[in-house]
Amino acid sequence: MSRKRREDCFFGIHFDFHAGEDCTAIGTNTDEEQIQYLLDTVKPDFVQCDSKGHPGITSFETQVGTSAPGFARDNLKIWRDVTARAEVPLFLHYSGVFDMAAIKAHPEWAVVDAEGAARSDFTSTKGGYAGELLVPQLEEVINKYDVDGVWVDGEAWAVVPDYSPAFLRAFTADTGIETVPKTPKDPDYQAYMDYVRESFRQYLRFYTRELHRRHPGFQIASNWAFSSYMPEKVSADVDYLSADYNPIDSYNTARFESRYLATQGKPWDIMGWSFIVSPVENIPSTKSACQIQREAAAPLSLGGGFQVYTQQNRDGSLEKWMLPMLGEVGRFCQERKEKCFRAENVPQIAVFLSTYNYYKIFRRPLFPEKEYIAARGITQALLDNQLSVQLISEHHLREDLMRYPVLVLPELAWLEEETVSMLKCYVAQGGHLVAAGPLAAQYFKDEAGASMEHPFTEAERKVLGNCLSIEELEQMEESLGVTTKRYLKVNGWMTGLHSLSCAVTPLEGTQAVGRLYEGNAAKGASYPAATVRRAGKGSYTCIWVNTGEKYLLAQRFLVRDFWGDLVKEVFKPMVRVTGSHLVDVNISRKGEELLVHLINTSGAHGSEHTYIYDEITPLGNLELAVDLKGCPSRVEAVPAQPVEWDWSEGVLHISVSSLDIYTILSIC
């Protein structure tokens, strides 16, 4: 038996401690017994431990860069010896772009901001850092410790605009642009930011290529690369994809991010934090097993892996008291592995995370701030309707768009002509397009049979497309002549919406859904909230009011139901769940086995006032209807519990008496 490849690893534990000048006796309290206790108690498929954090100081004695001030023992060797005997792969936590010691030793490697000030934290992708430190240092640790791979931190999310001499020379030489833009108002700023992103791709391609050339079996991931932070086709020789999510709003982050990583065609996992640092108290608190288990359920239900992050002590040792809790998380994951790991997701609804739109409205090169507020809110509204959702970008459209019966454009401001043409063909061939928000809907107003009272000009679109919150929109309200307060009426109920909307008139053959009023009563002037029109073999649904930010930050059941009604008007989901809206549903297959994943989303996991909790209220009496051509031979629940079912006329009816956290229904 040999150590597993990362692509075969399902559940792992990540440790780091970002060694600094205070680390004067690394290894003092590290011994083989504690690491063996970890392996016996948690039973991870792999272990990740510290080698170099953001300070740039290594937790092993290096001949290449800057070592920690003192060592009592070879800490990393102890970790390697124990994991090697147990045939458990050992990966490293290693900080890439973010390296303060490298800049201290080589000031010329630093990123320089637009005002000419050198940063002390982020290295330039055009400096000598990758070739002179990162690659030789990782080669040193491979040769010295026979480690299996590396999880490179401080990468995509640490990329910022760079005005260092080396970067500017390369920019001018490669683009021919002599006057370097420094603000979004300057000419060629978009070209400059595109170059910043391309420079990171080149940096990533360089070190993955070099390390694989020298050590073909070494496995590499760059944290957040080719995730929603970098929503594009994988273009570097990374072995797997990975991202660590927001430690506070963890489940909502995981349910969004997992849906993008799952479509990227590479082995992937999500890293969940085992603790939260309260911004109020600035002190960490360890989460309970059930809290982490639900966070794990999101990537597991979509076929990915999961790893838990906990901190090493400042000498590189670990605390044993929390390991039994992590063992509970491990057993939770392993109990479901057979039914979920590498399962193939069944396409139902795709939310379009446009690379083009994201890079056009960017605030930072590869680190979304407010750019995904609408997309996250709309994805959550769809999930809260028990709809199975995945996230895709332009390269997925080109590969196989027709595999998704419904495609949602989540309040995008910008679409390329090629994309618009593809989407029109998609509808003609039977796809159901949902263009959410007036800016996205305007691209399809003629095909959708709606006359806009005031079509947005290109200049207005440019301004509105960069208003990523209601506060920003309000600042433009008077100058653009837009009204941001409307009341949505659906199914006899009304709710206020503080967002962008526009007045439209449906043409003959176009159905109006919902109404928008000026006040909290159905009187006076109004116009459709959405329109639906059949076209070709498919349909156009246009939503003429923004709902994404409002649903993410201030949920309203009426907005949730509005979204559910619109999608179900044109599409019958393969799986329908009744009994609670607090259930995430994903559908996958393994061979001939159909798998329905149910996750209990109840409770305060998204609340900024509730950081840790130890109880998730079970959901009861759920009823499922599953379209199935033939009667199955068996229907079972994992973990095991009694399941009542019957099949008639192409529909399988299943009753689930209790959903604790995450149950998989296996249908054969």
C-alpha positions in Angstrom: 0.0 0.0 0.0 1.2 3.5 -0.9 0.2 7.0 0.1 -2.9 8.2 -1.6 -2.9 10.9 -4.3 -4.8 14.0 -3.4 -7.4 13.3 -6.0 -8.3 10.2 -4.0 -8.4 12.0 -0.7 -11.8 12.8 0.7 -11.4 14.2 4.2 -8.4 15.9 5.7 -7.0 18.1 8.5 -5.2 21.4 7.9 -2.8 22.9 10.4 -0.8 26.1 10.3 0.6 28.7 12.6 2.4 31.3 10.4 5.7 31.3 12.2 7.1 34.6 13.2 9.8 36.3 15.2 8.2 35.0 18.4 8.9 31.4 17.4 12.2 30.8 19.2 11.9 27.1 20.1 9.9 25.3 17.3 9.5 21.6 18.0 9.7 21.9 21.8 6.4 20.2 22.5 5.9 18.2 19.3 6.2 14.5 19.7 5.2 11.4 17.8 2.5 10.4 20.3 0.3 13.5 19.7 0.5 13.2 15.9 -0.3 9.5 16.1 -3.2 10.3 18.4 -4.5 12.7 15.7 -4.3 10.0 13.1 -6.0 7.4 15.3 -8.8 9.8 16.5 -9.6 11.7 13.4 -8.6 9.2 10.7 -7.9 11.8 8.0 -7.1 10.8 4.4 -4.4 13.5 4.4 -2.7 16.0 6.8 -1.6 19.5 5.9 0.8 21.3 8.3 2.7 24.5 8.4 5.9 25.2 6.5 5.7 29.0 5.8 3.0 31.5 6.5 2.4 35.1 5.5 5.3 36.5 7.6 7.5 34.5 5.2 9.4 32.8 8.0 9.7 29.1 7.6 8.9 26.6 10.4 11.7 24.4 9.3 15.4 25.2 9.0 15.8 26.5 5.4 19.0 27.3 3.5 17.0 29.3 0.9 15.0 31.9 2.7 14.4 33.1 6.3 14.0 30.5 9.1 12.3 31.0 12.4 14.6 32.3 15.1 15.0 29.0 16.9 14.4 25.3 16.8 14.4 22.7 19.6 13.6 19.8 17.3 13.0 19.3 13.6 9.2 19.8 13.8 8.4 19.0 10.2 10.4 15.8 10.3 8.4 14.5 13.2 5.1 15.2 11.3 6.6 13.4 8.2 7.9 10.4 10.1 4.6 9.6 11.8 2.4 10.2 8.7 4.8 8.2 6.5 4.6 5.2 8.8 0.8 5.4 8.7 0.9 5.9 4.9 -1.0 9.2 5.3 0.0 11.9 2.7 1.5 15.0 4.2 0.9 18.3 2.4 2.4 21.7 3.3 0.8 25.0 4.1 3.0 27.5 2.3 2.3 31.2 1.7 3.0 32.4 -1.9 2.5 36.0 -3.1 2.0 37.1 0.6 5.6 36.9 2.0 6.9 39.7 4.3 10.3 38.2 4.9 11.1 37.9 1.2 10.3 41.6 0.8 12.5 42.5 3.8 15.4 40.6 2.2 14.7 41.7 -1.3 12.9 45.1 -1.3 12.9 45.1 -5.2 10.4 42.2 -5.1 7.7 44.2 -3.4 4.5 45.4 -5.0 4.4 49.2 -5.3 1.1 51.0 -5.1 -0.1 53.8 -7.4 1.4 56.5 -5.1 4.8 54.9 -5.3 4.8 53.3 -1.8 6.3 49.8 -1.6 4.2 47.3 0.3 5.6 45.2 3.1 3.4 42.2 2.5 2.7 41.3 -1.2 5.4 40.3 -3.7 5.3 41.3 -7.3 4.4 38.6 -9.8 7.1 40.2 -12.1 9.9 40.1 -9.6 12.3 37.4 -8.8 10.3 35.8 -6.0 8.9 32.7 -7.7 12.2 31.7 -9.4 14.6 32.7 -6.7 12.7 31.7 -3.6 9.4 29.9 -4.0 10.6 27.2 -6.4 14.0 26.5 -4.8 12.5 26.6 -1.3 9.7 24.1 -2.1 12.3 21.9 -3.9 14.4 22.0 -0.7 11.5 20.9 1.5 10.6 18.1 -1.0 14.1 16.7 -1.0 14.5 17.1 2.7 11.2 15.7 3.9 9.6 13.7 1.0 6.3 15.7 1.4 3.5 14.8 -1.0 2.3 18.3 -2.0 1.6 21.9 -1.1 -1.5 24.1 -0.5 -0.2 27.5 -1.5 -1.9 30.2 0.5 -1.9 34.0 0.0 -2.2 33.7 -3.8 -5.2 34.9 -5.9 -6.7 36.9 -3.1 -3.4 38.7 -2.5 -3.0 40.0 -6.0 -3.3 43.8 -6.2 -2.4 46.5 -8.7 1.4 46.7 -9.0 3.4 49.7 -10.1 6.9 48.4 -9.2 9.6 49.1 -11.8 9.8 45.5 -12.9 6.1 45.3 -13.4 5.8 48.6 -15.3 8.7 47.6 -17.6 6.9 44.3 -18.4 3.5 46.0 -18.9 4.9 48.6 -21.4 6.9 46.0 -23.3 4.1 43.6 -23.6 1.2 46.0 -24.3 2.9 49.0 -25.9 1.0 51.3 -23.5 3.5 54.0 -22.4 1.2 56.0 -20.0 0.4 53.6 -17.1 -3.2 54.1 -15.9 -3.6 54.4 -12.1 -7.4 54.9 -11.6 -10.5 53.4 -13.2 -11.1 56.8 -14.9 -7.7 56.6 -16.7 -7.6 55.4 -20.3 -6.5 51.7 -20.6 -7.2 50.9 -17.0 -9.1 47.8 -18.0 -6.1 46.6 -20.1 -3.9 47.3 -17.1 -6.0 45.2 -14.8 -6.3 42.4 -17.3 -2.5 42.4 -17.4 -2.3 42.2 -13.6 -4.5 39.1 -13.8 -2.5 37.6 -16.7 0.7 38.2 -14.7 -0.7 36.1 -11.9 -1.6 33.3 -14.3 2.0 33.4 -15.7 3.4 33.3 -12.2 1.2 30.3 -11.3 2.1 28.5 -14.6 5.8 29.1 -14.0 6.1 27.6 -10.6 3.7 24.7 -11.2 5.5 23.8 -14.4 8.9 24.0 -12.7 8.0 22.0 -9.7 6.3 19.3 -11.8 9.3 19.1 -14.1 11.7 18.6 -11.2 9.3 16.4 -9.1 6.5 14.9 -11.3 4.7 13.3 -8.4 4.5 16.5 -6.3 0.9 17.8 -6.0 0.0 21.5 -6.0 -3.0 23.7 -5.3 -3.2 27.5 -5.2 -5.8 28.7 -2.7 -8.8 30.2 -4.6 -7.2 29.8 -8.0 -9.9 29.0 -10.6 -12.6 29.4 -8.0 -15.3 32.1 -8.0 -12.5 34.5 -7.2 -10.9 33.6 -10.6 -13.9 32.4 -12.6 -12.2 31.1 -15.7 -11.0 27.9 -17.4 -8.2 26.2 -15.5 -5.0 27.3 -17.3 -2.2 26.3 -15.0 -0.9 22.8 -14.1 -2.5 22.7 -10.6 -3.3 19.1 -9.4 -6.4 20.1 -7.5 -8.5 23.1 -6.6 -9.2 24.3 -3.1 -10.5 27.3 -1.2 -11.0 28.2 2.5 -14.3 29.9 3.2 -15.5 32.8 5.4 -15.2 31.5 9.0 -18.3 33.4 10.1 -21.0 33.0 7.4 -19.5 29.6 6.6 -22.4 27.5 5.3 -23.6 30.2 2.9 -20.1 30.7 1.6 -19.6 26.9 1.1 -23.0 26.4 -0.6 -22.0 29.1 -3.1 -18.3 28.3 -3.7 -18.8 24.5 -3.9 -21.2 25.0 -6.8 -18.5 26.6 -8.9 -15.6 24.4 -8.0 -17.8 21.4 -8.8 -18.0 22.5 -12.5 -14.3 23.1 -13.1 -13.3 19.6 -14.1 -10.6 19.1 -11.5 -10.4 17.3 -8.1 -11.4 19.8 -5.5 -12.1 20.4 -1.8 -13.3 23.1 0.5 -11.5 24.1 3.7 -13.7 24.9 6.6 -12.4 26.7 9.7 -12.8 24.9 13.0 -13.0 28.2 14.8 -14.3 31.8 14.5 -12.5 35.0 15.5 -15.3 37.4 16.6 -14.7 40.8 15.1 -16.3 42.2 18.3 -14.1 40.5 20.8 -11.1 39.6 18.6 -10.6 36.2 20.2 -11.1 32.8 18.7 -13.9 30.3 19.6 -13.9 26.7 18.5 -17.0 25.5 16.6 -19.0 22.4 17.6 -19.0 19.2 15.6 -22.5 19.8 14.2 -21.7 23.3 13.0 -18.7 22.0 11.1 -20.6 18.9 9.8 -23.2 21.1 8.1 -20.4 23.2 6.6 -18.9 19.9 5.2 -22.2 18.8 3.8 -22.2 21.5 1.1 -19.1 20.3 -0.8 -19.8 16.6 0.0 -23.2 16.9 -1.6 -21.6 18.1 -4.8 -19.0 15.4 -5.1 -16.1 17.3 -3.6 -13.8 16.7 -0.5 -13.6 18.6 2.8 -10.8 19.6 5.1 -10.9 21.2 8.5 -8.5 24.0 9.5 -7.3 24.2 13.1 -4.2 26.0 14.3 -0.9 24.6 15.5 0.7 26.1 18.6 3.4 28.6 18.1 6.1 25.9 18.5 4.4 23.7 15.8 2.8 21.2 18.2 -0.9 20.6 18.3 -3.6 20.7 21.0 -5.3 17.4 21.6 -8.4 18.5 23.4 -10.3 19.3 20.2 -9.3 16.2 18.2 -12.3 14.1 19.4 -14.6 16.7 18.0 -12.7 16.6 14.7 -13.1 12.9 14.9 -16.8 13.3 15.0 -16.6 15.4 11.8 -14.5 12.8 10.2 -16.9 10.0 10.9 -19.8 12.2 9.6 -18.0 12.6 6.3 -16.7 9.0 6.0 -20.2 7.7 6.7 -21.4 9.4 3.5 -18.3 9.0 1.3 -19.5 6.0 -0.7 -22.6 7.9 -1.9 -21.2 11.3 -2.6 -17.5 11.4 -3.4 -16.9 12.0 -7.1 -20.6 11.6 -7.8 -21.7 13.3 -11.1 -24.1 16.2 -10.6 -27.4 16.1 -12.5 -27.8 19.4 -14.4 -30.9 21.3 -13.5 -30.4 25.1 -13.0 -27.2 27.0 -13.8 -26.5 30.5 -12.4 -24.1 32.3 -14.8 -21.1 33.7 -13.0 -19.8 35.7 -15.9 -16.0 36.2 -16.1 -16.5 39.1 -18.5 -18.9 40.9 -16.2 -16.8 40.2 -13.1 -13.6 41.5 -14.6 -15.4 44.6 -16.0 -16.9 45.7 -12.6 -13.9 44.6 -10.5 -12.9 46.3 -7.3 -9.8 44.1 -6.8 -8.2 41.9 -9.5 -9.0 38.5 -8.1 -10.8 39.1 -4.8 -14.6 39.8 -5.0 -15.9 42.4 -2.5 -19.4 43.3 -3.6 -19.3 41.9 -7.1 -21.2 38.7 -6.1 -23.8 40.2 -3.8 -26.6 39.7 -6.4 -25.3 36.3 -7.6 -25.1 34.9 -4.0 -28.5 36.3 -3.1 -30.2 34.8 -6.2 -28.4 31.5 -5.8 -29.6 31.4 -2.2 -33.2 32.2 -3.2 -33.1 29.3 -5.7 -31.7 26.9 -3.2 -34.4 28.0 -0.7 -36.9 26.8 -3.2 -35.3 23.3 -3.1 -33.9 23.8 -6.6 -30.7 22.0 -7.6 -28.2 24.7 -8.7 -24.7 24.9 -10.2 -22.5 27.9 -11.1 -20.9 28.2 -14.6 -19.0 30.8 -16.6 -18.4 31.6 -20.3 -16.1 28.6 -20.9 -18.8 26.3 -19.6 -21.3 27.8 -22.1 -19.0 27.0 -25.0 -18.5 23.4 -23.8 -22.1 22.3 -23.3 -24.7 24.9 -22.5 -27.7 22.7 -23.5 -27.1 20.3 -20.6 -28.7 22.9 -18.2 -32.5 23.2 -18.7 -32.5 26.6 -17.0 -29.9 29.3 -17.1 -30.1 32.4 -14.7 -28.3 35.7 -15.4 -28.0 37.1 -11.9 -28.3 40.9 -12.4 -25.3 41.1 -14.7 -24.5 44.5 -16.2 -22.3 43.3 -19.1 -22.5 40.5 -21.6 -20.3 40.0 -24.7 -22.0 39.8 -28.1 -20.9 36.2 -28.5 -22.5 35.3 -25.2 -25.8 37.0 -26.1 -25.8 35.1 -29.4 -25.2 31.8 -27.7 -28.0 32.5 -25.2 -30.5 33.3 -27.9 -29.5 30.0 -29.6 -29.9 28.3 -26.3 -33.5 29.5 -26.0 -34.3 28.6 -29.6 -33.1 25.0 -29.0 -35.2 24.6 -25.8 -33.4 26.4 -23.0 -35.1 28.5 -20.4 -33.3 31.8 -19.9 -34.0 33.9 -16.8 -32.5 37.4 -17.1 -32.6 38.9 -13.6 -32.5 42.7 -13.2 -33.2 45.4 -15.7 -29.6 45.7 -17.0 -29.4 42.0 -17.9 -33.0 41.9 -19.1 -32.5 44.7 -21.6 -30.2 42.5 -23.7 -33.2 40.4 -24.5 -36.1 42.9 -24.4 -37.1 42.4 -28.0 -37.0 38.6 -27.9 -38.7 38.7 -24.5 -41.6 40.8 -25.8 -41.3 43.8 -23.5 -41.1 47.5 -24.2 -39.0 49.5 -21.8 -40.2 52.9 -20.8 -36.6 54.1 -20.5 -34.0 51.8 -22.1 -30.6 52.4 -20.4 -28.0 54.1 -22.5 -24.4 52.8 -22.6 -23.3 55.6 -20.2 -26.1 54.8 -17.8 -25.2 51.1 -17.9 -21.6 51.9 -17.1 -22.6 53.9 -14.0 -25.3 51.5 -12.8 -23.2 48.4 -13.5 -20.7 49.7 -10.9 -23.4 50.4 -8.3 -23.0 47.1 -6.3 -25.0 48.1 -3.3 -28.1 50.1 -2.5 -25.9 52.8 -0.9 -24.0 53.3 -4.1 -27.2 53.3 -6.2 -28.7 55.9 -4.0 -25.8 58.2 -4.7 -26.7 58.0 -8.4 -30.5 58.1 -8.0 -31.0 61.8 -8.6 -28.4 62.3 -11.4 -29.7 59.3 -13.3 -33.4 59.9 -12.6 -34.0 56.4 -11.3 -36.4 55.5 -8.5 -35.1 52.9 -6.1 -38.1 52.2 -3.9 -40.8 50.0 -5.1 -43.3 47.5 -3.6 -43.5 44.0 -5.1 -46.9 42.3 -5.2 -47.0 38.5 -5.7 -49.8 36.1 -4.9 -51.8 38.7 -3.0 -48.9 39.8 -0.7 -46.6 42.8 -0.8 -43.1 43.6 0.3 -40.8 46.6 -0.1 -37.7 46.5 -2.3 -35.1 49.2 -2.2 -33.3 48.5 -5.5 -33.1 49.3 -9.2 -36.2 48.7 -11.3 -37.7 49.9 -14.6 -41.1 50.2 -16.1 -42.0 47.9 -19.0 -45.1 47.1 -21.1 -45.6 43.5 -22.1 -46.3 43.0 -25.8 -49.0 40.6 -27.1 -48.1 37.1 -26.2 -46.0 38.1 -23.2 -47.2 37.1 -19.7 -46.7 39.5 -16.8 -45.8 38.1 -13.4 -46.1 40.2 -10.2 -46.5 43.9 -10.1 -44.4 46.8 -8.8 -46.2 49.7 -7.0 -45.1 53.0 -5.6 -46.6 52.3 -2.2 -47.4 49.4 0.1 -50.8 48.9 -1.4 -52.1 47.7 -4.8 -53.2 51.1 -6.0 -52.0 53.7 -8.4 -49.5 53.3 -11.2 -47.8 49.9 -11.5 -45.9 47.8 -14.0 -44.8 44.1 -14.3 -42.2 42.8 -11.9 -41.3 40.1 -14.5 -42.4 39.0 -17.9 -42.4 35.5 -19.4 -42.5 34.7 -23.1 -42.2 31.4 -25.0 -39.7 31.5 -27.9 -38.6 28.8 -30.2 -38.5 25.6 -28.1 -37.7 27.5 -24.9 -38.5 30.7 -23.1 -37.3 34.1 -21.9 -38.1 35.2 -18.3 -37.1 38.8 -17.6 -37.1 40.2 -14.1 -37.4 44.0 -14.2 -36.3 44.7 -10.6 -33.1 43.7 -8.7 -33.7 41.2 -5.9 -30.3 39.6 -5.3 -28.8 42.0 -2.7 -32.1 42.3 -0.9 -32.4 38.5 -0.5 -28.8 38.0 0.6 -28.8 40.8 3.2 -32.5 41.1 4.2 -34.4 37.9 3.3 -38.1 38.1 2.4 -40.2 35.0 1.9 -42.1 36.8 -0.9 -38.9 37.3 -2.9 -38.1 33.6 -2.4 -41.6 32.6 -3.6 -41.4 35.0 -6.5 -38.2 33.3 -7.7 -39.7 29.8 -7.2 -42.9 30.7 -9.1 -40.9 32.1 -12.0 -38.7 29.1 -12.4 -41.4 26.6 -12.0 -43.6 28.5 -14.5 -41.2 27.2 -17.3 -39.5 24.2 -15.7 -40.5 21.2 -13.8 -37.7 20.2 -11.4 -36.7 16.5 -11.4 -37.1 16.5 -7.6 -39.8 18.4 -5.7 -39.7 18.8 -1.9 -42.5 20.0 0.3 -42.6 20.4 4.1 -40.0 23.0 4.6 -38.0 25.7 2.7 -35.0 25.1 4.9 -33.6 22.3 2.8 -30.8 22.4 0.2 -31.3 19.8 -2.6 -28.7 18.4 -4.9 -29.1 15.6 -7.4 -26.3 13.3 -8.5 -25.6 9.9 -10.0 -23.1 7.1 -9.4 -23.4 4.5 -12.1 -27.0 3.4 -12.1 -27.7 4.9 -8.7 -29.7 8.2 -8.4 -28.7 10.2 -5.3 -30.8 12.9 -3.8 -28.9 15.0 -1.2 -30.9 16.8 1.5 -29.2 19.4 3.8 -30.9 21.0 6.8 -30.3 24.7 6.6 -32.3 25.8 9.6 -30.9 28.0 12.3 -28.7 31.1 12.6 -25.7 30.0 10.6 -25.9 33.2 8.5 -26.4 35.5 11.4 -23.7 38.0 12.3 -24.8 37.7 16.0 -24.5 34.0 16.3 -20.9 32.7 15.7 -20.9 29.2 17.3 -23.8 26.9 18.2 -24.2 23.2 19.2 -27.7 22.4 18.0 -29.4 22.2 14.7 -33.2 21.7 14.9 -34.2 18.6 12.9 -36.7 19.1 10.1 -39.7 16.7 10.0 -42.2 15.3 7.6 -40.6 16.1 4.3 -42.3 14.8 1.2 -40.4 14.3 -2.1 -41.7 13.6 -5.6 -39.0 12.4 -8.0 -39.6 11.9 -11.7 -38.5 8.3 -12.5 -39.4 6.3 -15.6 -39.4 2.9 -13.9 -40.2 1.6 -10.4 -37.0 1.4 -8.4 -35.9 -1.8 -6.7 -34.9 0.0 -3.5 -34.9 3.4 -1.8 -32.5 3.8 1.1 -31.4 6.6 3.4 -27.7 7.3 4.3 -27.2 7.4 7.3 -29.8 4.7 7.7 -33.3 5.6 8.8 -36.7 4.3 7.8 -38.0 5.6 4.5 -41.5 5.2 3.2 -41.9 5.3 -0.6 -44.1 4.3 -3.5 -44.0 4.7 -7.3 -46.8 5.3 -9.7 -47.1 6.7 -13.2 -43.5 7.9 -13.5 -43.2 9.5 -10.1 -41.5 8.2 -7.0 -43.0 9.5 -3.8 -40.7 9.5 -0.7 -41.5 10.4 2.9 -38.6 11.5 5.2 -39.7 11.7 8.8 -36.6 13.5 10.1 -33.7 15.4 8.5 -31.0 16.1 11.1 -28.1 17.6 9.1 -27.4 15.8 5.9 -29.2 12.7 4.5 -28.6 11.1 1.1 -31.4 9.2 -0.5 -30.1 6.3 -2.7 -32.5 5.2 -5.4 -31.7 2.1 -7.5 
